[in-house]
Amino acid sequence: MTERSTGPDSARTGRVLLVSHYYPPHVGGIENVVRQEAEQLARRGSVVSVLTTGGRRSTAELEAGVRVLRHAAWNGIERRTGVPFPVPSPGLLAQTVREARRAEVIHLHDCLYPTSWAAWAASALTRTPLVLTQHVGLVAHPSALVRGAQRAVYGVFGRLLLRRARRVLVLNDTVRAFTRAHGARPHTVRQLANGVDTALFHPAGSAAEVRQVRERYGLPVDRVLVVFVGRLVPKKGYDLLRAAADPAYELVFVGTGAGGGKGERSRGAEAGVHHLGALAPEQVAEVYRACDVFALPSTAEGFPLTVQEAMAAGLAVVTTDEPGYAPYALDRAGVSLLPRDAMRLRAELVALAADAPRRERMGRYARAYAERSFGWAGHVRALLGHYAVAGAGRPGGPTAAAADADAAAGTG
């Protein structure tokens, strides 16, 4: 999906409030997307604030030109269950209303979290236009309690948010259908792929670089390495990939699980399995370059950011064959899309481990696709167009027709 625009100034920049349950250094795909959007918007001249959660104390800091407000929260749910669901301390709504009054548009990510509920209320109280990015639908989880809680939240807060949003941005038709089933007005829903930093995530320049990075992270220099990046939870397919282990390759895991990072490296005592724990984006990019194959047997996702990163890094990619990939017209010879089955996954990884020319062909395809389709510049141009649509009709804003013409470029 190549994004186009009528030009860098086709949509008016202004004061943007981004709202997310977490923000880096907390590890997660949504967190990285929000940070990239915030920093890219700031570089283009927008005045950007991010409202998110933090630890025991609320903080306000300037990071890369972005004002980051971390509201104090309790994070015990994630520590105990692996579900990233912060519980904000009192005062979140009041803070969100104050920030909404300063903003020309509120852009929140996902309906599921208390930060999003506060953004909905603040939008209603201040009449600040609301844009919503919905990354996924219902997430499969082994706990009936978690599954029931999701349905309840989306059934109540999801409907309120989706009905209020003037733009609902989704990654694919699966999430589009989910949002419409939960109250989104059809004319507000648009498809917008996440971007990826193709300058940071790029293929290795030489065999010597690969060797140096492997030695730096304690990885074997003479083995085929299959890397997984993400939370070590069932939704991401962590257990499935562990079950697909084979002597033909070694597994490298980047990320943390329900333990919040404690002891992740100690898990790697098993032969052929390496746990590197949580890493900074620059380190993740290095690890991609040091590996041969990327595997993510996840479920109920759109187009995961880590898949985009691995493609930009020029890796052979193996992931789950889900409807969310359909709009992107991926060449199945270039990206391996499989049923979510450990035996099928192992067979494919064994075949790739034995076929270096095929890995190289898949890596070249992945890199070319990423360069063509995942640039942040195109994403942000389209995003500004959607902001303009959301603000159309406000004093000093564009007409609805003009704003929609800008936002239509590059979105479905």
N, C-alpha and C positions, 0 to 999 in steps of 0.2 A: 504494500500500500504506500504509494508515494504521495507525500503531502505537498500541496502547493499553496501559494499565497499570492495576494495581489501586491505584495511588497511589504517591507519591514515596518512601514508606518500605516498599514491598511487598517489596523485596529488601534484605538486609543489606549495607551498605557495609563495607569493610575494607581490608586491605593488598593491593594489586594490583601485580603485576610485568608490565608490557607489554614485549614483545621484538620488535624490528624491525631489519632489516638497516641501514636508514638512518633518519634523523629530520631534520626541518628544522633548519638552513636548506638541507639537501640537497633538491633539487626532485624531486617525484614524488607520485603519487596516494596510494600506501600511506603515505608519510611524513606527508602532511596528515591522513589518516584517523587515524593513530595519535596525532598531536598533539591533534587534536580530542577523541578519546576520553579521552586522558590528562587534558586540562584540564577537560573536562566532568565526569569522574569526581571530580577533585580538588575542584571546586566543590560537588559533592554530598556531600562529606565523606570520600571514600576517601583513603587514604594511597597515593599512586601513585609508582612508580618506573618509568622507562623505561630498558631496557638496549639499547644500539645501538652502532654503530661511529662512529669519527671519523677523525682524521688520524693523525699520527705519534705523538702522545702521548695517553694516556688522561686523561679529565677527568671531573669530577663537578660539576654546577651545579644550582641551583634556578631553574627557569624556569616562571613563571606557576603557582606552587604545586606543580610537578612536579619530582621529583628525576630529573635526566637524567644517565645514566652512559654516556659515550662511550668504548668500548674502542678502543685503538689498532689501526689496520688499514692494510693496503696496498690502494690503490684503483686500481692500474694497469690492471686489466681494464676498468673503466669508461672510463678515460681513453683507452685504446687501441682499444676495440671498441664503446663505447656501452652495453655490458651492465652494469647496476648490480649488481655482485657483489663486495662487499668481502671481503678475506682477512684475518681477525683475527690479531693477534699472539698468541703463547703466553699462556696464563693465562686465556683466555676461559671455559673450563669451570669453573675454580675460582671465578671471580667470579660466574658464573651460579648456581652451587650456593650461594654465600653469600647472594645475593639471594633465591633460591628459599626458603631457610630463613626469611627475614623475611616472606614473602608468604603469603596465604591462597589465592591463585589465580595461575597464570601464564597470560597471554594472549599468544600469539605470532601473528604475521602472516606467512603463507605458509610452505610447507615447504622452499622452495628454498635457503635461505641457511644458512651456518654458525652464525649466531646462533640460528636455529631448532633446529638439531641440538643445540647446547649446552643449549637450553631443554628439549628432550626428555630428555636425559641427566640434567639437574638435577631434572626432575620425577620421574624414576624413582628417583633416589638419595634424594630428600627426601620422596617421596610427596606432593608438592604437586600439587593438581588442575590439569589442563591444559585450556585452551580454545584452539582454533585457528580463526582466520579465514583461509580460503583464497580469495584474490581471483580467481584465474584458473586455467585448466588449462595444457596445453602451449601455449607461445607460438610462433607461426610466426616463423622467423628464416632469413635467407639462408644462414647458415653451417651446414653439416652437423655440424660439431663442436659448435656450441652446441645444436643440436637433439638430438644424441646425448647430450650432457651432461645436458640436462633430463630425458630419459627415464631415464637411469641414476640421477640423484638422486631423482626421484619414485619410481622402482622400489625403491629401498633406503630412504632416509631418509623419503620421503613415506609409505611403508607403515608404518614404525615410528611416526611422528608421528600419522598418522590413526588407527591402532589404539589408541594410548594416550589420545588426546584424549577427554575426557568430553563435550565439545560441539564440533561442527564447524560453523562459521557460513559460509554461502555467499551470493552475490548473486543466483544464478539457478539454474535447473534444469540448465544445461549444466555448471556447476561442481559442482553436487550429484552429477551422474552421474560426473564425473571423480573426486571424492573417494571415492565408493562403489566405483568400479572399482579404486581404489588402497588399499582396506582399511578405509575408514571404516565403522563399524557403523551400519546404517541408522537406528536410533533416536536416534543422537547428532547427526544432520545437521539443521540448521535454516536457514531463509532469513532474512537480516537485511540490509536495505538500508543503505548508508552514509548518514550525515546530511550536511547542508551548512548553513553559517552563512547563513541567509536575511537576517540583519541586515547582514552584510558584503557579500554578493552580492545586489544589488538593482538594479532598472532606474534609468536616469538620471532625474533630477528635471526636467530642462529641456533645451532645445536649446542654451542657453548653457553648461550643464555639459558637454555632449558636445563643444562647440567648444573649451572650455578644456582638457579632457583631451587632445583630439587635438593641440592646439598644444603641450602640455607634453611629449608623447612624439614630436613631430616627424611626426605623421600628417596626411595631407591632410584639410582640413575640409569639402570639397565632393564627396567620393567615397563610394561604398558600400564598406564595409570588411568583409572576411570574416576572422575571427580563428581561429587554431589555438592551443591551449594544451597543451603536453606535451613530451615528449622528441622531438627531431628524428631519429627512427629509423623504419625500415620498419614495425615493428609498429604504430606510431601513425598511419601513412599520410602521413608528411611528404612523401615523394617523390611519392605519388599526388596530393596536393593541389597540389604545385608543377606537376605535369603538367597540372592542371586550370586553370591560370592563364588569365585572359581580360581583355581591355580593359574589360569591363563592370564590373569591380570590382578592388579591390586586396587583397592578402593580407598579413595581419599575423601573425607567428609569435612566440609567447612560449615560451621554453624553450631548452634546450641539447641538443647531440648528442654524438657520440663525442669531440669536442674538449673536453668539460667546460666549455664556455662561452667558450673562447678564440676571438675573431674572429667571434662570432655576429652582432654588429651589422654587421660589414663585409660579410656576405653580402647585406645589403639594398641594395647598389649597383645591383642589377637594378631596372629601372623597374617600379613596381607591386607590389614585394615589400619588406616591412619586417620585419627581424629585431630584436626588442627584447631578446633574451637572457633570462636568468633574472631573474625579478622576485619581490619579496615578495608574500604573499597580498593585502595591501592594494592594491598596485599592480596586480596581476592583476585585482582587482575593478574598479578604475578603467578598465582597458583594455576589459574586457567592456562596461562602460557606454558606452564611446566607439564601439563597433562595432555593426554591423547584423545580422550573421549569424555563427554559430559552426559550424565544420566540423571534424569529426574522423573521417576515413575509416580508422579503426583496425580491427584484427582480433584475435580470441581474447581479448576482454575481457568483464567481467561487465556492470556498468552504470558506465562510467567516471566518476570523481569530477568531471572537468572538464565532462562533459555535464550533470551535476547542477548545477554552479556556473553554467554558461551558462543553463540553464533558470531558475535563481533570479534571474539578472540580466535576465531577460526578453528573451533573444535568440531569433531564429528558429534552430532547431537542425537541422543536417544531419549525419547519421552513418550508420554501416554497419548494414544490416538483418541482425542476428544473433539467434540463438535466445535469447540472454541477456536480451533486452528483453521476451520474451513474457509473463512473469508480471506485468509492470507495466501491462499493458493501456493502452499509450500510444495516443492518437488519432493516426492517421497523417496526418490533416489538420493536426494541431498540431505534430508532430515528423516531419521527413522522414527516412525510413529507406530507404536505397538499396543496391543491389548495389555491391560494391567495384570500381568501374570508373571510370576518369578521365573518359571521355566522358559517362557518365551524371551524374557529379558536376558537371562543367562545365555541362551543360545545366540542371541544377537550380539552380546558383548564378546563372547568367545570368538564369533566370526570376525568381528571388527579387530580384535586383538591380533588375529592371524593375518590381517589384510591391510598392511600399511598404505598401499596405493589407494584403496577405497577410503580409508580415513582421510587421506590427503584430499581426495576429490570432494568428499563431504565438507571438509573444512574450508576449501576454496569457495564452494557454493554458499556456505553459511556466512562467510565474511562478506562476499559480494551482496548477498541479500540484506545483511545488516546495514552496510554502507548505503544501499539504495533506499531502505525503508524505515530505518530506526533513528534517524538523526534528530537530536533535540531541537535544532533550529526550526524544523518543520512542525514539530509538535507544539512548540510555544507559539509560533505564528497562528496555528489553528486555534490554540487555546485562547489567545487574545481575541480572536474572532468570536468565540463562544462567550467570552466575558462581555463583549460588545452587544451580543444578542440579549444576554441577560439584563443588561443595563439600558436597552433600547426603550425610549420613551421617558427616561429620567431627564430632568433639566440639564441641558448641555450634552446629552448623550446622542448617539447616532439614531437614525431612523431604523425601525425594525428590518426593513427590506435591505438597507445598506449593510447593516451588521450581519444579517444572515448570509448575504453574498460572500462576505469575508470568511465567516466560519465554515461555509460549505466546502471550501477548498481543503481537500485532504481528509474529509470525514465522510462517514457513510450514513 
